[in-house]
Amino acid sequence: MIEVKSEQEMQVFGEKLGRLFSGGEVIELVGDVGAGKTTLVRGIARGMGIDETVQSPSFTISRLYDAPDGRRLAHYDFYRLDDAGIMKNELLDTIDTRGTVVIIEWAGTVEETLPKDHLTIRIMASDESERELVIEAGGETSQKIVERLT
């Protein structure tokens, strides 16, 4: 478990995580509305060298950001979807795209689409600004990332 005491610490942790990604990683973010999922993604983007302002994809469902080294960050939010429909196909294509880091919020409607080897980050609010993060690795590649975090 990792404790973050502020929004700034969440972004710093995200930067550290983003520097570990080479492309091909899939991350599932789990947490209530306002838990800090998009804040974490902002940090990950910064760690990947992305200067663009990261916005929540709640209304657009997906957003893409290009890193200067050719990697790409794909950020999905399926909160508003009871059935992902055609978005499952887009997600599968994106997961299979070399050099792309895929982050998914509210992945319940696409759970069967996620590869076994993915990171799950659970964000739980312990008070107004503090969060507890639990990171679970689903396979060998994800486990190596978790080991490098500690």
Contacts in CASP RR format, 6 or more apart in sequence:
PFRMAT RR
TARGET T0000
AUTHOR 0000-0000-0000
METHOD contacts of the structure
MODEL  1
MIEVKSEQEMQVFGEKLGRLFSGGEVIELVGDVGAGKTTLVRGIARGMGI
DETVQSPSFTISRLYDAPDGRRLAHYDFYRLDDAGIMKNELLDTIDTRGT
VVIIEWAGTVEETLPKDHLTIRIMASDESERELVIEAGGETSQKIVERLT
1 132 0 8 1.000
1 133 0 8 1.000
1 134 0 8 1.000
2 13 0 8 1.000
2 132 0 8 1.000
2 133 0 8 1.000
2 134 0 8 1.000
2 135 0 8 1.000
2 149 0 8 1.000
3 126 0 8 1.000
3 130 0 8 1.000
3 131 0 8 1.000
3 132 0 8 1.000
3 133 0 8 1.000
4 10 0 8 1.000
4 13 0 8 1.000
4 130 0 8 1.000
4 131 0 8 1.000
4 132 0 8 1.000
4 133 0 8 1.000
5 129 0 8 1.000
5 130 0 8 1.000
6 129 0 8 1.000
6 130 0 8 1.000
7 36 0 8 1.000
7 39 0 8 1.000
7 129 0 8 1.000
10 36 0 8 1.000
10 39 0 8 1.000
10 40 0 8 1.000
10 43 0 8 1.000
10 131 0 8 1.000
11 39 0 8 1.000
11 40 0 8 1.000
11 42 0 8 1.000
11 43 0 8 1.000
11 46 0 8 1.000
12 43 0 8 1.000
13 40 0 8 1.000
13 43 0 8 1.000
13 133 0 8 1.000
14 40 0 8 1.000
14 42 0 8 1.000
14 43 0 8 1.000
14 44 0 8 1.000
14 46 0 8 1.000
14 47 0 8 1.000
15 43 0 8 1.000
15 44 0 8 1.000
15 46 0 8 1.000
15 47 0 8 1.000
16 47 0 8 1.000
16 149 0 8 1.000
17 40 0 8 1.000
17 43 0 8 1.000
17 44 0 8 1.000
17 47 0 8 1.000
17 145 0 8 1.000
17 149 0 8 1.000
18 43 0 8 1.000
18 44 0 8 1.000
18 45 0 8 1.000
18 46 0 8 1.000
18 47 0 8 1.000
18 48 0 8 1.000
18 101 0 8 1.000
19 47 0 8 1.000
19 48 0 8 1.000
20 145 0 8 1.000
20 148 0 8 1.000
20 149 0 8 1.000
21 44 0 8 1.000
21 48 0 8 1.000
21 71 0 8 1.000
21 101 0 8 1.000
21 145 0 8 1.000
22 71 0 8 1.000
22 99 0 8 1.000
23 71 0 8 1.000
23 98 0 8 1.000
23 99 0 8 1.000
23 100 0 8 1.000
23 101 0 8 1.000
24 95 0 8 1.000
24 98 0 8 1.000
24 99 0 8 1.000
24 100 0 8 1.000
24 101 0 8 1.000
24 102 0 8 1.000
25 101 0 8 1.000
25 102 0 8 1.000
25 118 0 8 1.000
25 119 0 8 1.000
25 141 0 8 1.000
25 142 0 8 1.000
25 145 0 8 1.000
26 95 0 8 1.000
26 101 0 8 1.000
26 102 0 8 1.000
26 103 0 8 1.000
26 104 0 8 1.000
26 114 0 8 1.000
26 115 0 8 1.000
26 117 0 8 1.000
26 118 0 8 1.000
26 119 0 8 1.000
27 44 0 8 1.000
27 101 0 8 1.000
27 102 0 8 1.000
27 103 0 8 1.000
27 104 0 8 1.000
27 118 0 8 1.000
27 119 0 8 1.000
27 120 0 8 1.000
27 121 0 8 1.000
28 104 0 8 1.000
28 107 0 8 1.000
28 114 0 8 1.000
28 118 0 8 1.000
28 119 0 8 1.000
28 120 0 8 1.000
28 121 0 8 1.000
29 37 0 8 1.000
29 40 0 8 1.000
29 41 0 8 1.000
29 103 0 8 1.000
29 104 0 8 1.000
29 105 0 8 1.000
29 107 0 8 1.000
29 121 0 8 1.000
29 123 0 8 1.000
30 107 0 8 1.000
30 120 0 8 1.000
30 121 0 8 1.000
30 122 0 8 1.000
30 123 0 8 1.000
31 37 0 8 1.000
31 122 0 8 1.000
31 123 0 8 1.000
31 124 0 8 1.000
32 125 0 8 1.000
33 79 0 8 1.000
34 125 0 8 1.000
35 123 0 8 1.000
35 124 0 8 1.000
35 125 0 8 1.000
35 131 0 8 1.000
36 123 0 8 1.000
36 131 0 8 1.000
37 105 0 8 1.000
37 123 0 8 1.000
38 54 0 8 1.000
38 55 0 8 1.000
38 56 0 8 1.000
38 105 0 8 1.000
40 121 0 8 1.000
40 123 0 8 1.000
41 54 0 8 1.000
41 73 0 8 1.000
41 75 0 8 1.000
41 103 0 8 1.000
42 54 0 8 1.000
43 54 0 8 1.000
44 73 0 8 1.000
44 101 0 8 1.000
44 103 0 8 1.000
45 52 0 8 1.000
45 54 0 8 1.000
45 65 0 8 1.000
45 73 0 8 1.000
48 67 0 8 1.000
48 71 0 8 1.000
48 73 0 8 1.000
48 101 0 8 1.000
49 67 0 8 1.000
49 68 0 8 1.000
49 69 0 8 1.000
50 65 0 8 1.000
50 66 0 8 1.000
50 67 0 8 1.000
50 68 0 8 1.000
50 73 0 8 1.000
52 65 0 8 1.000
52 66 0 8 1.000
54 63 0 8 1.000
54 65 0 8 1.000
54 75 0 8 1.000
55 63 0 8 1.000
56 77 0 8 1.000
57 63 0 8 1.000
57 75 0 8 1.000
57 76 0 8 1.000
57 77 0 8 1.000
57 105 0 8 1.000
58 77 0 8 1.000
58 79 0 8 1.000
58 80 0 8 1.000
59 80 0 8 1.000
61 76 0 8 1.000
61 77 0 8 1.000
61 78 0 8 1.000
61 80 0 8 1.000
61 81 0 8 1.000
61 87 0 8 1.000
62 74 0 8 1.000
62 75 0 8 1.000
62 76 0 8 1.000
62 77 0 8 1.000
62 87 0 8 1.000
62 90 0 8 1.000
63 74 0 8 1.000
63 75 0 8 1.000
64 72 0 8 1.000
64 73 0 8 1.000
64 74 0 8 1.000
64 75 0 8 1.000
65 72 0 8 1.000
65 73 0 8 1.000
65 75 0 8 1.000
66 72 0 8 1.000
66 73 0 8 1.000
67 73 0 8 1.000
70 99 0 8 1.000
71 99 0 8 1.000
71 100 0 8 1.000
71 101 0 8 1.000
72 97 0 8 1.000
72 99 0 8 1.000
72 100 0 8 1.000
72 101 0 8 1.000
73 100 0 8 1.000
73 101 0 8 1.000
73 103 0 8 1.000
74 94 0 8 1.000
74 97 0 8 1.000
74 100 0 8 1.000
74 101 0 8 1.000
74 102 0 8 1.000
74 103 0 8 1.000
75 103 0 8 1.000
75 105 0 8 1.000
76 87 0 8 1.000
76 91 0 8 1.000
76 102 0 8 1.000
76 103 0 8 1.000
76 104 0 8 1.000
76 105 0 8 1.000
76 107 0 8 1.000
77 104 0 8 1.000
77 105 0 8 1.000
77 106 0 8 1.000
78 84 0 8 1.000
78 87 0 8 1.000
78 104 0 8 1.000
78 105 0 8 1.000
78 106 0 8 1.000
78 107 0 8 1.000
78 108 0 8 1.000
78 109 0 8 1.000
78 110 0 8 1.000
79 105 0 8 1.000
79 106 0 8 1.000
81 87 0 8 1.000
81 109 0 8 1.000
82 109 0 8 1.000
83 109 0 8 1.000
84 91 0 8 1.000
84 109 0 8 1.000
84 110 0 8 1.000
84 113 0 8 1.000
87 110 0 8 1.000
88 110 0 8 1.000
88 113 0 8 1.000
91 102 0 8 1.000
91 104 0 8 1.000
91 110 0 8 1.000
91 113 0 8 1.000
92 113 0 8 1.000
94 100 0 8 1.000
94 102 0 8 1.000
95 102 0 8 1.000
95 113 0 8 1.000
95 115 0 8 1.000
104 110 0 8 1.000
104 114 0 8 1.000
107 114 0 8 1.000
116 138 0 8 1.000
116 139 0 8 1.000
117 137 0 8 1.000
117 138 0 8 1.000
117 139 0 8 1.000
117 140 0 8 1.000
117 141 0 8 1.000
117 142 0 8 1.000
118 138 0 8 1.000
118 139 0 8 1.000
118 142 0 8 1.000
119 135 0 8 1.000
119 136 0 8 1.000
119 137 0 8 1.000
119 138 0 8 1.000
119 142 0 8 1.000
119 145 0 8 1.000
119 146 0 8 1.000
120 135 0 8 1.000
120 136 0 8 1.000
120 138 0 8 1.000
121 133 0 8 1.000
121 134 0 8 1.000
121 135 0 8 1.000
121 136 0 8 1.000
122 133 0 8 1.000
122 134 0 8 1.000
122 135 0 8 1.000
122 136 0 8 1.000
123 131 0 8 1.000
123 132 0 8 1.000
123 133 0 8 1.000
124 131 0 8 1.000
124 132 0 8 1.000
124 133 0 8 1.000
124 134 0 8 1.000
125 131 0 8 1.000
126 132 0 8 1.000
135 146 0 8 1.000
135 149 0 8 1.000
137 143 0 8 1.000
137 145 0 8 1.000
137 146 0 8 1.000
END
